[in-house]
Structures are given as C-alpha cells and as structure tokens.
Amino acid sequence: MMRKRQTGQALVAVTFGLVVLLGAAGLAIDMGYLRYQKRLQQSAADSAALAAAGDLAYVPGLDINTSATNEVALNGFTGGGVTVKVNNPPATGPFVATATAGNKQYVEVLITVVQPTFFMKIFGVNTVNITARAVALAAGKNCVYSLGTTTGITPPPPLFPKPPCGVIDNLVLVGQGAVPAADPLAYLTAPPIPTGCADGTVNGSKPPNPPPPIVTLTSGCYTRIAVTGNASVQLNGTYIVTGVDGITFNGTGSLIGSDVTFYLGPTAGPVSISRAVNLVAPTAGPYAGILFYQDPGNANAATITGTGGSTLQGALYFPSATLSLTDTGTGAAYTIAVANSLVLGGTTNFPADYSSLPGGSPIKAAVLVE
C-alpha cells in the first residue's frame, strides 16, 4: 500500500525540475540576447560619439545631433524604440568623470533601445530598456608630423626631448609595415591671392643709437617680406607672400606679431629666420592656430633659427618641404610642426597648451575617452 501511494513522485519531481531548468535556460537565452544587443548598441554609441566629436572639432558650435543620429542609424538602430541623446558638454551625473563634465570639447552619446524578451514574458517582462553610453574628445593628440615616407625626423625620436603630445614619423610607420598618417591640416583652404602685391622690405640701419621706432607692416599681399638689421617690426593679420624671395627675418631688432598667419603661395620662395621673434597665431577665424601655412604645391625648404627668448605660437605647416627648427624658445603656449621632413637642432620645444584656442588644437582628431 505504501509503495502504491508513492508511485509517480519521481515524475512530479522531474517535472518541476524540468520547469526550473527550462526557466533558467530561458533566462540565460534572454540575458545572452540582451548582452549581445548591448554590445551592438555600444559599438553604435562609440561610432556616434566619434562622429559627433569629429564634426565638433572642425566646426566648433555645430549642431552635432544629426551626425550622431545618422551614425546610430547606419549601425542598424532605427525606429520608434530607439532614443539617441547627445550631450555637449556631458551632463553631470554618477557616470560622468570630473574631467569631462561641463567641458565642451567632450561629446556624450547615450543610445536607449526598447529590446524585446522571449522567455521572460512568462514572468510579465515583455521588454527591457537597454542603454549604451560613450564619450569622445574633440581634440588633437599629436603636434609633430613628418609626412614623408622616404625622409623622416632628424634626429629621430626619442633622441630629441619628448613633447607632451604625440609624434608621427611616416618613415618609421612605413618601415614597420603600417599605413602612413595623412596630412592633418589638409582641410585648410588657401586665401585668394590678389594682384598688385607690394614689396615688404624693412631695412634696419646699423647701429644707430637709439634704435629706430617700431615699423608696422600692415597685413596684405607681398612679393616678399624681409626684415633685416636692427629694424623693429609690428605685425598683425594675414600676410600672403607670392614672390621667389619668400620671407627673410634676420638682424637684431624686435619682431612682434599677434593674430598672425603667413601664407606662402605655390611660387613663393623659402622661409629663412635667424633672429629672436615673438609671433602668435590667431585664436579665431579660418586660420586659428596657424602661424605659417605653405601651399602643398610649394617644396621650398624653411629654416627657423630662434633664441631662448623666441615665441613661435602656432602651427608651422610645410607639408611638402623640409622644416629645420633650432632653438624655438620657451615663450609659446603651443607649437605644432607639420612638414614633409623635420630637422631639429638646439633646444626645440613643442608645448601643447591650447587653452587660448576656443576650438582647441587645429589638428583635429576625435578619440574615445569613456
């Protein structure tokens, strides 16, 4: 009698066990599916943050919501169940690092997707909201570029003092089997060259004592710019140079310029500087952060020899030429060198403080930080 009453207990236990196992398997399937979707969302968020930060880097103040949303759609997340939120700067909150909160160089993208469940519906859970978050920085990390693949930096890194930023030497990259880096300032547009350019020669007599007053050389188009002897010159604005004599700065007088950009056209001669100079690039406009801009079709070499008291604040852009730098001084907040090849001598400094530029470094690169 006892055995008859116990008949079927094992079947009941097995049935309940199967229900538990099936529930666990179903939960595992749902969790695996949701984890997979979260990874896809994270990839989309990373891409969207990079796209938005890249657009922001080139056009400060741009509405970057569209570029982020488009990038999310390209990754397959569209429809009413997808919400894309772009914060520039990142919103404050428990997941935002102190360094990024309130900083407009950072872009935060959050993607929330209503994901369906399968087995969890048994417990009344039909959908789950999954959120992926990414933060990208719209700022350049490199400040020294040698673009040539047959000539590089002399002396090669790390023989010159390591700057507080990245150094790109395409000769080294190619030698290691890597793809050479592209010109980071190729986006610059040359100014229109007018006709009737003047001669910008300022000669200083020797000694006299006291020295002559400071001469103001107005911005504009010149066949050449030459400052010699003890002439002291004040500069301001954009200077277009077209002639074969190029730019020559030598002598002992002061040479001071703010908001200065020198553009050397396709036929302009070389740059030769052998004196203390105090030159600062613009902080706004199309040439923000650009001090020297030589046309990519111009391969004339540039030689800049300063002193410990020199200031070269801005980008020295000679994409098809050799740039020789010696004793750049310590007065600049930032100095960038982009050339086909670089020859460095004396004490060359490449500081990287771009706080004076509202748009950050003129070399733009979006990088993920969170």
C-alpha positions as CSV (number, residue, x, y, z in Angstrom):
1,M,0.0,0.0,0.0
2,M,2.8,2.4,0.9
3,R,4.6,1.8,-2.4
4,K,1.4,2.4,-4.4
5,R,0.9,5.8,-2.7
6,Q,4.5,6.8,-3.6
7,T,4.1,5.9,-7.2
8,G,4.7,8.9,-9.5
9,Q,6.6,11.1,-7.0
10,A,9.7,10.9,-9.1
11,L,7.8,12.0,-12.2
12,V,6.4,15.0,-10.3
13,A,9.9,15.9,-9.1
14,V,11.3,15.6,-12.6
15,T,8.6,17.7,-14.0
16,F,9.2,20.5,-11.5
17,G,12.9,20.2,-12.1
18,L,12.4,20.5,-15.9
19,V,10.3,23.6,-15.4
20,V,13.1,25.2,-13.3
21,L,15.7,24.1,-15.8
22,L,13.7,25.4,-18.7
23,G,13.1,28.7,-16.9
24,A,16.9,29.0,-16.2
25,A,17.7,28.2,-19.8
26,G,15.1,30.7,-21.0
27,L,16.5,33.4,-18.7
28,A,20.0,32.6,-19.9
29,I,18.9,32.9,-23.5
30,D,17.2,36.3,-22.8
31,M,20.2,37.6,-20.9
32,G,22.6,36.4,-23.7
33,Y,20.4,38.1,-26.3
34,L,20.3,41.3,-24.3
35,R,24.0,41.3,-23.7
36,Y,24.6,40.8,-27.4
37,Q,22.3,43.7,-28.2
38,K,24.1,45.9,-25.6
39,R,27.4,45.2,-27.4
40,L,25.9,46.2,-30.7
41,Q,24.5,49.4,-29.1
42,Q,27.9,50.1,-27.5
43,S,29.5,50.0,-30.9
44,A,26.9,52.3,-32.3
45,A,27.3,54.7,-29.4
46,D,31.1,54.7,-29.9
47,S,30.7,55.4,-33.6
48,A,28.2,58.2,-32.9
49,A,30.4,59.9,-30.3
50,L,33.4,59.8,-32.6
51,A,31.3,61.2,-35.5
52,A,29.9,64.0,-33.4
53,A,33.2,64.8,-31.8
54,G,34.9,64.9,-35.2
55,D,32.3,67.3,-36.6
56,L,32.6,69.4,-33.4
57,A,36.4,69.5,-33.8
58,Y,36.3,71.0,-37.2
59,V,33.3,73.3,-36.7
60,P,33.0,74.4,-33.1
61,G,29.4,75.2,-32.1
62,L,27.9,72.9,-34.8
63,D,24.7,71.1,-34.1
64,I,26.0,67.6,-33.8
65,N,22.8,65.8,-33.1
66,T,22.2,65.0,-36.7
67,S,25.6,63.4,-37.3
68,A,25.3,61.3,-34.1
69,T,21.8,60.1,-35.0
70,N,22.8,59.3,-38.6
71,E,25.7,57.2,-37.3
72,V,23.4,55.3,-35.0
73,A,21.1,54.6,-37.9
74,L,24.0,53.4,-40.0
75,N,24.7,50.8,-37.3
76,G,21.1,49.5,-37.6
77,F,19.3,51.2,-34.8
78,T,16.2,53.0,-36.1
79,G,12.5,53.3,-35.4
80,G,10.3,54.4,-32.5
81,G,12.0,52.2,-29.9
82,V,15.4,53.9,-30.3
83,T,16.3,57.1,-28.4
84,V,19.5,59.0,-29.1
85,K,20.6,61.7,-26.7
86,V,23.7,63.9,-27.4
87,N,25.2,66.0,-24.6
88,N,27.8,68.6,-25.3
89,P,29.3,69.1,-22.8
90,P,28.5,65.8,-21.0
91,A,25.7,66.1,-18.4
92,T,26.7,65.8,-14.8
93,G,25.8,62.5,-13.1
94,P,27.3,59.5,-11.4
95,F,28.7,58.1,-14.7
96,V,30.4,61.3,-15.8
97,A,34.1,61.8,-15.0
98,T,35.0,65.1,-13.3
99,A,37.4,66.0,-16.2
100,T,34.6,65.7,-18.9
101,A,31.6,67.2,-17.1
102,G,30.9,70.7,-18.3
103,N,33.8,70.6,-20.8
104,K,32.6,71.4,-24.3
105,Q,35.4,69.6,-26.0
106,Y,33.7,66.3,-24.9
107,V,30.6,64.8,-26.5
108,E,28.5,62.3,-24.7
109,V,26.1,60.0,-26.6
110,L,23.5,57.7,-25.0
111,I,21.5,55.2,-27.0
112,T,18.4,53.7,-25.4
113,V,16.7,50.8,-27.2
114,V,13.5,49.0,-26.1
115,Q,14.6,45.4,-26.5
116,P,12.0,42.5,-26.6
117,T,12.3,39.5,-24.4
118,F,11.3,35.9,-25.1
119,F,11.1,33.6,-22.1
120,M,10.9,36.4,-19.6
121,K,7.4,37.2,-20.9
122,I,6.3,34.2,-18.7
123,F,7.0,36.5,-15.7
124,G,5.3,39.5,-17.3
125,V,8.5,41.2,-18.6
126,N,7.9,41.9,-22.3
127,T,10.6,44.5,-23.0
128,V,13.7,45.8,-21.4
129,N,15.3,49.2,-21.9
130,I,19.0,48.9,-22.7
131,T,21.2,52.0,-22.7
132,A,24.8,52.3,-24.1
133,R,26.9,55.3,-23.4
134,A,30.1,56.7,-25.0
135,V,32.2,59.9,-24.6
136,A,34.6,61.2,-27.2
137,L,37.1,64.0,-27.1
138,A,37.3,66.5,-30.0
139,A,40.9,67.4,-29.7
140,G,44.2,66.6,-31.4
141,K,46.7,64.4,-29.5
142,N,49.7,64.9,-31.9
143,C,51.7,68.0,-32.5
144,V,54.7,66.8,-34.6
145,Y,54.2,65.3,-38.0
146,S,56.8,64.2,-40.6
147,L,54.7,63.3,-43.6
148,G,57.3,62.0,-45.9
149,T,57.9,58.2,-46.4
150,T,61.5,58.4,-47.6
151,T,62.8,61.1,-45.2
152,G,61.8,61.5,-41.6
153,I,62.7,63.3,-38.4
154,T,66.4,64.1,-37.7
155,P,67.5,63.2,-35.1
156,P,64.8,60.5,-34.9
157,P,62.6,60.2,-31.8
158,P,63.2,59.7,-29.0
159,L,66.6,61.5,-29.4
160,F,65.0,64.9,-29.1
161,P,63.2,65.9,-25.9
162,K,59.8,64.2,-25.8
163,P,57.0,66.7,-26.2
164,P,53.7,66.5,-24.2
165,C,51.9,65.2,-27.3
166,G,52.2,62.6,-30.0
167,V,54.9,62.5,-32.6
168,I,54.1,61.0,-36.1
169,D,57.0,59.9,-38.3
170,N,55.7,58.3,-41.5
171,L,59.2,56.9,-42.4
172,V,59.0,54.9,-39.2
173,L,55.4,53.8,-39.7
174,V,56.1,52.6,-43.2
175,G,59.3,50.8,-42.0
176,Q,57.1,48.9,-39.5
177,G,54.6,48.0,-42.2
178,A,51.9,50.5,-41.0
179,V,49.8,52.8,-43.1
180,P,51.3,56.3,-43.2
181,A,49.4,59.1,-41.5
182,A,47.5,61.6,-43.6
183,D,48.2,65.3,-43.6
184,P,46.3,66.5,-40.5
185,L,45.9,70.1,-41.8
186,A,44.9,69.2,-45.4
187,Y,41.4,70.8,-44.7
188,L,42.9,74.3,-44.7
189,T,41.8,76.5,-47.6
190,A,44.3,78.9,-49.2
191,P,43.3,82.6,-49.2
192,P,42.6,84.3,-52.5
193,I,45.8,85.9,-54.0
194,P,45.2,89.5,-55.2
195,T,47.1,91.3,-57.9
196,G,49.5,94.1,-57.3
197,C,51.3,92.7,-54.3
198,A,53.7,95.1,-52.6
199,D,57.4,94.7,-51.6
200,G,57.5,94.2,-47.8
201,T,61.2,95.0,-47.2
202,V,62.1,96.8,-43.9
203,N,65.8,97.6,-43.7
204,G,67.4,98.5,-40.4
205,S,70.5,100.7,-40.4
206,K,73.4,99.9,-38.1
207,P,73.7,100.9,-35.3
208,P,72.1,103.7,-34.9
209,N,71.6,104.6,-31.2
210,P,68.9,104.9,-30.1
211,P,67.3,102.3,-32.5
212,P,64.6,103.3,-35.0
213,P,61.0,103.2,-33.9
214,I,58.8,100.2,-34.5
215,V,57.5,99.9,-38.0
216,T,54.0,98.5,-38.5
217,L,53.8,96.2,-41.6
218,T,50.1,96.0,-42.4
219,S,48.6,92.7,-43.4
220,G,48.1,92.0,-47.1
221,C,49.8,90.6,-50.2
222,Y,53.6,90.9,-50.7
223,T,56.0,89.7,-53.2
224,R,58.4,89.3,-50.3
225,I,58.8,90.1,-46.7
226,A,62.3,90.9,-45.5
227,V,63.2,92.4,-42.1
228,T,66.9,93.0,-41.6
229,G,69.4,94.9,-39.5
230,N,68.1,96.4,-36.3
231,A,64.7,97.2,-37.8
232,S,61.8,96.6,-35.3
233,V,58.5,95.5,-36.9
234,Q,55.0,95.0,-35.6
235,L,52.8,92.5,-37.4
236,N,49.0,91.7,-37.3
237,G,46.8,89.8,-39.6
238,T,47.2,87.5,-42.6
239,Y,50.3,88.0,-44.8
240,I,50.2,86.5,-48.3
241,V,53.7,86.0,-49.9
242,T,54.0,85.3,-53.6
243,G,57.5,86.1,-54.9
244,V,60.6,83.9,-55.2
245,D,62.4,85.8,-52.3
246,G,59.9,84.4,-49.8
247,I,60.3,85.5,-46.1
248,T,63.6,86.6,-44.5
249,F,63.8,87.7,-40.9
250,N,67.3,88.4,-39.6
251,G,69.2,91.1,-37.6
252,T,68.8,92.3,-34.1
253,G,65.6,94.4,-33.9
254,S,62.4,93.2,-32.3
255,L,59.8,91.3,-34.4
256,I,56.4,91.1,-32.7
257,G,53.2,89.9,-34.1
258,S,49.8,88.8,-32.7
259,D,46.9,87.1,-34.6
260,V,49.5,86.5,-37.4
261,T,49.3,84.0,-40.3
262,F,51.9,83.8,-43.1
263,Y,50.6,82.1,-46.3
264,L,53.3,81.2,-48.8
265,G,51.8,80.6,-52.2
266,P,52.7,77.9,-54.7
267,T,55.5,80.1,-56.2
268,A,56.8,81.8,-53.0
269,G,60.4,81.4,-52.1
270,P,61.8,79.9,-48.9
271,V,61.4,81.0,-45.3
272,S,64.6,82.0,-43.5
273,I,64.5,83.2,-39.9
274,S,67.7,83.8,-37.9
275,R,66.7,86.1,-35.0
276,A,64.5,86.2,-31.9
277,V,60.9,86.5,-32.9
278,N,57.7,86.8,-30.9
279,L,54.9,85.6,-33.2
280,V,51.4,84.4,-32.1
281,A,48.8,82.8,-34.4
282,P,45.1,83.9,-34.4
283,T,42.7,82.4,-31.9
284,A,39.7,82.6,-34.2
285,G,38.8,82.5,-37.8
286,P,39.8,80.1,-40.7
287,Y,43.4,80.1,-39.6
288,A,43.0,79.8,-35.9
289,G,46.2,78.3,-34.5
290,I,48.0,78.5,-37.9
291,L,51.2,80.6,-37.9
292,F,52.9,79.5,-41.1
293,Y,50.9,77.9,-44.0
294,Q,52.9,77.0,-47.1
295,D,51.0,75.8,-50.1
296,P,51.2,72.0,-50.5
297,G,52.5,72.6,-54.0
298,N,55.5,74.5,-52.7
299,A,58.5,72.4,-51.8
300,N,60.9,75.3,-50.8
301,A,62.6,74.5,-47.5
302,A,62.1,76.5,-44.4
303,T,64.8,77.3,-41.8
304,I,63.8,78.8,-38.5
305,T,66.6,79.6,-36.0
306,G,65.4,81.4,-32.9
307,T,66.8,82.0,-29.5
308,G,65.8,81.2,-25.9
309,G,63.6,84.3,-25.9
310,S,61.7,83.4,-29.1
311,T,58.0,82.7,-29.2
312,L,56.6,80.6,-32.1
313,Q,53.0,80.0,-31.0
314,G,51.0,78.3,-33.7
315,A,51.3,75.6,-36.4
316,L,54.3,75.6,-38.7
317,Y,52.8,73.9,-41.7
318,F,55.1,73.0,-44.6
319,P,53.5,69.8,-45.9
320,S,55.8,69.3,-49.0
321,A,59.0,70.8,-47.6
322,T,61.8,70.2,-45.2
323,L,61.5,72.3,-42.0
324,S,64.6,72.9,-40.0
325,L,64.0,74.1,-36.4
326,T,66.6,75.3,-34.0
327,D,66.1,76.9,-30.6
328,T,62.3,77.6,-30.7
329,G,62.3,79.3,-27.4
330,T,60.1,78.8,-24.3
331,G,57.5,81.6,-24.7
332,A,54.9,79.7,-26.7
333,A,51.8,78.0,-25.1
334,Y,51.8,75.6,-28.0
335,T,53.9,74.9,-31.1
336,I,52.9,72.4,-33.9
337,A,55.2,71.2,-36.7
338,V,53.8,69.6,-39.8
339,A,56.3,69.1,-42.7
340,N,57.4,66.6,-45.2
341,S,60.6,66.1,-43.1
342,L,62.0,67.7,-40.0
343,V,65.5,68.6,-38.9
344,L,65.7,69.6,-35.3
345,G,68.6,71.3,-33.5
346,G,69.5,73.1,-30.4
347,T,66.6,73.3,-28.0
348,T,63.3,72.6,-29.7
349,N,60.1,72.8,-27.6
350,F,56.6,71.6,-28.5
351,P,54.3,72.7,-25.7
352,A,50.7,71.7,-26.1
353,D,48.5,74.1,-24.1
354,Y,45.6,75.0,-26.4
355,S,43.5,76.8,-23.8
356,S,43.8,80.1,-25.7
357,L,42.0,78.5,-28.7
358,P,38.3,78.1,-28.2
359,G,38.2,75.3,-30.8
360,G,41.2,73.5,-29.4
361,S,44.2,72.3,-31.4
362,P,44.0,73.0,-35.2
363,I,44.9,69.3,-35.6
364,K,41.6,67.6,-35.2
365,A,41.1,64.0,-34.1
366,A,38.2,62.5,-32.2
367,V,39.2,59.9,-29.6
368,L,37.1,57.8,-27.2
369,V,37.7,58.5,-23.6
370,E,34.7,56.8,-21.9
